[in-house]
Amino acid sequence: MVPDHTIMSEDEVRTLLAHYNITTEQLPKIFHDDPAVKAINAKVDDVIRVVRISHTAGRAESYRLVIRRPKK
């Protein structure tokens, strides 16, 4: 039920950012203590590729920047 999460290499991130002409800060965020982030041992500032299989769209990729959860 959990989509595939993988840490992107620096080259992959550079290509992604150039393709969309954005910075990492413009990517959607995911907290460092998210169970999926912990499962792949991602660190703060890593970019994660999330791949979902959809009956209508086929394969859908999204990207998330790992950030630290703010302290309360």
N, C-alpha and C positions, 0 to 999 in steps of 0.2 A: 504494500500500500504506500510505502514511502518512496518518492521518486529518487532516481540515482543522483547522488551528490558527488562531485569530484573537484579537487583543487586544481586550478588552472596554472600552467607554467607561466613564467614571466613573458616568454615570447607569445604565448596564446593571449595573455592579457593585453600586451602591446598591440597585437593585431586587432583584437576586439575593440579597444578604445579608438584606434585609428579608423576602423571601419565605420563606427558610429560618431566619430569626432566628439568624444566625451572624455571626461576624467573619471577616475575611480570614485570620486565623491558623488558623482551623478548616478551611480548604480544604486539599485535598491539595496537595503541593508539586511543583515541577519546577525543576531547576537552570538557572541563567542560561546555562550553556555547553552545554545540550542542543541538538543540531542543529536541531530544530524551532523552538526559541525563537530561535536565531540567525537562522534563515531569515525570520522575521517581524519581526526587529529589536525584540523585546520587551526590556524593562528590568526590573531587580529591582523588586519590588512591583507589577508589572502582573499582572492576572488574565487568563488565557487560557481561551477556550472551545474545547473539543475536540469535534468532531462526527464520529461514526463512523456509517457506514451498515451496518446489520445485517440479515441475512435473516430473523431471528426477531423482533427488536425494532423494525425499521424504522430510525428515526433515534434515536441515543443521544447525548445531550450530557453532557459532564462539564466540570469547571472546575478550573484549577490556578493556584496563586499562584507567581510566579517568585521564587526565592530564590537567594542567592549560595551557591556550593558552599563548604563549610568548608575551610580550608587544613589540610593535614596536618602 
